[in-house]
Amino acid sequence: GPPAATVILDSHNSLRCSCPHCPANCTSYLWYHTPLNDTYERRRLSEKDQFITVEEEGQYSCRMDCGRGFSRFSNAYIYKG
C-alpha cells in the first residue's frame, strides 16, 4: 500500500508532518483532529502546511495528498495542553 506519514513533535505545541517515503507528487499536507472525549469525531483541519501549532487538546494526525491518492494516516499525537 501507500507509505505512511509520521507526526513529529517539534516543540511544546508545534507538530510537523513527515513522509520520507512518499513520492514526489505528494505535495500538500492534510491535518486531522480528534477530541479526547469523542474518538469517533475526526475532523479535517484547514491547515495544509507541513507544520501546525496546536492549541486544542486532542489527537492529531496527518497524511499527504498525492494528487491521485493519499499516504496512509500517520501515528496519532496526543496533545493535552
DOSEKE-946543 format. One line per field, with one value per atom (N, C-alpha, C, CB): residue in one letter; atom name; x, y, z. Coordinates in steps of 0.001 Angstrom, whole numbers, plus 500000, padded with zeros to 6 digits. Glycine has a CB too. Example, Ala and Ser with C-alpha at 12.3 -4.5 7.8 and 13.67 -1.06 7.14 Angstrom:
2
residu <- [A:A:A:A:S:S:S:S]
atome <- [N:CA:C:CB:N:CA:C:CB]
u <- [513190:512300:513200:511308:512850:513670:512900:514084]
v <- [494310:495500:496700:495527:497750:498940:500030:499402]
w <- [507800:507800:507800:509046:507080:507140:507870:505725]
***
This chain:
81
residu <- [G:G:G:G:P:P:P:P:P:P:P:P:A:A:A:A:A:A:A:A:T:T:T:T:V:V:V:V:I:I:I:I:L:L:L:L:D:D:D:D:S:S:S:S:H:H:H:H:N:N:N:N:S:S:S:S:L:L:L:L:R:R:R:R:C:C:C:C:S:S:S:S:C:C:C:C:P:P:P:P:H:H:H:H:C:C:C:C:P:P:P:P:A:A:A:A:N:N:N:N:C:C:C:C:T:T:T:T:S:S:S:S:Y:Y:Y:Y:L:L:L:L:W:W:W:W:Y:Y:Y:Y:H:H:H:H:T:T:T:T:P:P:P:P:L:L:L:L:N:N:N:N:D:D:D:D:T:T:T:T:Y:Y:Y:Y:E:E:E:E:R:R:R:R:R:R:R:R:R:R:R:R:L:L:L:L:S:S:S:S:E:E:E:E:K:K:K:K:D:D:D:D:Q:Q:Q:Q:F:F:F:F:I:I:I:I:T:T:T:T:V:V:V:V:E:E:E:E:E:E:E:E:E:E:E:E:G:G:G:G:Q:Q:Q:Q:Y:Y:Y:Y:S:S:S:S:C:C:C:C:R:R:R:R:M:M:M:M:D:D:D:D:C:C:C:C:G:G:G:G:R:R:R:R:G:G:G:G:F:F:F:F:S:S:S:S:R:R:R:R:F:F:F:F:S:S:S:S:N:N:N:N:A:A:A:A:Y:Y:Y:Y:I:I:I:I:Y:Y:Y:Y:K:K:K:K:G:G:G:G]
atome <- [N:CA:C:CB:N:CA:C:CB:N:CA:C:CB:N:CA:C:CB:N:CA:C:CB:N:CA:C:CB:N:CA:C:CB:N:CA:C:CB:N:CA:C:CB:N:CA:C:CB:N:CA:C:CB:N:CA:C:CB:N:CA:C:CB:N:CA:C:CB:N:CA:C:CB:N:CA:C:CB:N:CA:C:CB:N:CA:C:CB:N:CA:C:CB:N:CA:C:CB:N:CA:C:CB:N:CA:C:CB:N:CA:C:CB:N:CA:C:CB:N:CA:C:CB:N:CA:C:CB:N:CA:C:CB:N:CA:C:CB:N:CA:C:CB:N:CA:C:CB:N:CA:C:CB:N:CA:C:CB:N:CA:C:CB:N:CA:C:CB:N:CA:C:CB:N:CA:C:CB:N:CA:C:CB:N:CA:C:CB:N:CA:C:CB:N:CA:C:CB:N:CA:C:CB:N:CA:C:CB:N:CA:C:CB:N:CA:C:CB:N:CA:C:CB:N:CA:C:CB:N:CA:C:CB:N:CA:C:CB:N:CA:C:CB:N:CA:C:CB:N:CA:C:CB:N:CA:C:CB:N:CA:C:CB:N:CA:C:CB:N:CA:C:CB:N:CA:C:CB:N:CA:C:CB:N:CA:C:CB:N:CA:C:CB:N:CA:C:CB:N:CA:C:CB:N:CA:C:CB:N:CA:C:CB:N:CA:C:CB:N:CA:C:CB:N:CA:C:CB:N:CA:C:CB:N:CA:C:CB:N:CA:C:CB:N:CA:C:CB:N:CA:C:CB:N:CA:C:CB:N:CA:C:CB:N:CA:C:CB:N:CA:C:CB:N:CA:C:CB:N:CA:C:CB:N:CA:C:CB:N:CA:C:CB:N:CA:C:CB:N:CA:C:CB]
u <- [500816:500000:500858:499073:500233:500978:501783:500024:502827:503626:502825:504922:503255:502595:503338:502508:502580:503162:503464:502199:504226:504590:504411:506042:503839:503757:504936:502396:505650:506832:506608:508130:506864:506767:508021:506580:507845:508985:509284:508738:508258:508426:507177:508670:506980:505863:504525:505747:504187:502885:502993:501899:504152:504348:504578:505546:503759:503862:504291:502521:505008:505461:505025:507012:504534:504164:505317:502827:505695:506810:506421:508087:506867:506615:507801:505268:508923:510128:510021:511257:509074:508937:507806:508708:507209:506151:506768:505276:506088:506609:506587:505803:507298:507471:506152:508431:505139:503873:503006:503104:503474:502770:503230:503053:502408:502882:502120:502822:500932:500239:499918:498950:499774:499590:498154:500584:497580:496227:496318:495261:495764:495813:494426:496375:494384:493123:493197:492803:492056:491955:490822:491710:491077:490067:490019:490388:488853:488756:489050:487352:489618:489931:488667:490786:487565:486335:485393:485612:485788:484951:485847:483921:486327:487296:486685:487917:485362:484718:484575:483346:484898:484703:486030:484050:486524:487759:487376:488622:487961:487668:488953:486937:488826:489981:490167:489815:491388:491710:491979:492928:491919:492110:493582:491501:494493:495919:496373:496737:497230:497773:499291:497204:499887:501338:501929:501743:503236:503929:503909:505370:503863:503888:502551:505026:502104:500938:501255:499654:500588:500655:499331:500941:499407:498185:497870:498320:496582:496125:495014:495651:494304:493168:493603:492006:493199:493542:492928:493073:493606:493078:494183:492123:493770:494704:494862:494215:496084:496381:497060:497271:496654:497307:497352:496556:498155:498269:498411:499475:498267:498592:498868:497433:499449:499805:498865:501245:498551:497746:498699:496859:498536:499456:498792:499956:497784:497131:496081:498156:496505:495560:495387:496035:495777:495649:496305:496279:496371:496886:497878:495732:498743:499557:498635:500765:499141:498389:498417:498972:497467:497448:498680:496157:499112:500249:499823:500849:500795:500522:499752:501841:499044:498328:499217:496988:499276:499972:498913:500908:499042:498061:498598:497740:497826:498193:497241:498139:497815:496992:497140:497348:497701:497760:498661:496491]
v <- [498813:500000:501248:499999:502394:503655:503796:504846:504633:504840:505603:505602:505476:506173:507453:505274:508468:509721:509572:510935:510510:510497:511890:510007:511977:513250:513328:513401:514430:514637:515891:514759:515800:516961:517805:516537:519065:519956:520760:520891:521160:521878:521633:523414:522397:522183:521970:523363:522815:522678:522849:523701:522560:522627:521218:523562:520830:519496:519608:518737:518603:518540:517211:518714:517251:516042:515680:516238:514430:513979:512692:513764:512565:511337:511094:511429:510644:510496:509473:510122:508547:507524:507818:506174:508986:509375:509813:510516:509552:510006:511531:509384:512036:513482:514202:513743:513499:514166:514365:513366:513967:514221:515585:513085:516584:517946:518705:518716:518273:519024:518112:519667:518746:518042:518216:518549:517158:517201:516848:516218:517707:517525:517202:518782:516362:515916:516035:514459:516337:516463:515565:517956:514846:514015:514424:512474:514853:515219:514011:515785:514267:513171:512510:513687:513278:512726:512128:513796:512118:511531:511018:512572:509809:509270:508970:508012:509135:508905:510186:508277:511321:512612:513159:513631:512593:513116:514161:511965:515350:516398:516860:517597:517210:517718:519190:517505:519575:520969:521720:521067:523038:523837:523977:525214:523724:523865:522856:523689:523318:522436:522493:522801:523107:523224:522015:524514:521888:520787:520940:520702:522186:522464:523029:523443:522646:523286:523564:522387:524570:524864:524425:526388:523568:523043:523796:521530:524051:524743:523976:526140:523157:522422:521005:522390:520550:519191:518188:518913:517068:516016:515256:516592:514381:513606:514286:512135:514385:514982:513949:516242:513908:513028:513756:511653:513242:513872:512794:514851:513206:512385:513335:511374:512810:513647:513404:513385:514483:514418:514237:515703:513139:512793:512959:511349:513805:514059:513016:514105:511784:510719:509736:509972:510141:509285:509956:507897:509225:509769:508794:510067:509339:508456:507842:509236:506871:506358:507401:504994:507305:508220:507990:508037:509063:508989:508360:510388:508187:507889:509067:507616:508852:509942:510542:509447:511873:512565:513123:513699:512843:513317:514567:512220:515648:516930:517192:518102:517458:517682:519088:516678:520000:521388:521653:521852]
w <- [500000:500000:500000:501187:500084:500099:501384:499942:501357:502564:503622:502225:504867:505971:506297:507217:506657:507137:508628:506875:509165:510576:511158:510770:512352:513058:514014:513822:513954:514786:515619:513918:516914:517786:517614:519271:517191:517017:518272:515860:518976:520232:521061:519999:522094:523025:522317:523966:521367:520698:519181:521260:518629:517180:516650:516814:515673:515084:513630:515194:513182:511789:511200:511684:509973:509249:508319:508449:508347:507517:506800:508372:505566:504813:503876:504008:504429:503619:502490:504497:502598:501553:500573:502186:500701:499759:498435:500350:497315:496023:495895:494890:494912:494724:494453:493580:493924:493620:494862:492585:496022:497287:497785:498364:497579:497829:498902:496578:499292:500340:501512:499792:502658:503915:504388:504980:504906:505450:506934:504680:507759:509209:509743:509899:510778:511373:512890:510958:513491:514952:515443:515380:516520:517178:518650:517019:519151:520573:521460:520894:522620:523545:524095:524700:524163:524728:523683:525488:522409:521354:520232:520805:520372:519409:518046:519961:517901:516595:515785:516791:516374:515699:515180:516657:514094:513497:512455:512851:512565:511574:510923:512227:509656:508924:509243:507401:509477:509768:508472:510712:508529:507315:506936:507499:507869:507586:506533:508871:505621:504590:504544:503232:505579:505652:506356:506374:506265:506916:508440:506413:508925:510362:510809:510711:512003:512613:514085:512470:514620:516039:516645:516307:517648:518252:519540:518531:519750:520948:521643:520600:520881:521413:521784:520389:522968:523370:522410:524804:522232:521384:520679:520373:519782:518968:517613:518797:517152:515853:514972:516005:513718:512747:511412:512617:510509:509193:508126:509147:506901:505735:504587:505382:503537:502392:501229:501961:500534:499319:498149:499142:497442:496340:494975:496497:494890:493608:493281:492504:493040:492695:493855:491438:495020:496195:497394:495936:498468:499722:500344:500704:501198:502029:503090:502693:503803:504941:506057:505432:506973:508111:508976:508943:509586:510495:511817:510730:512666:514058:514643:514852:515726:516383:517459:516989:517489:518560:519502:518005:520788:521767:522440:522822:522310:522917:524081:521866:525251:526443:527003:527510:526243:526658:527744:527026]
***
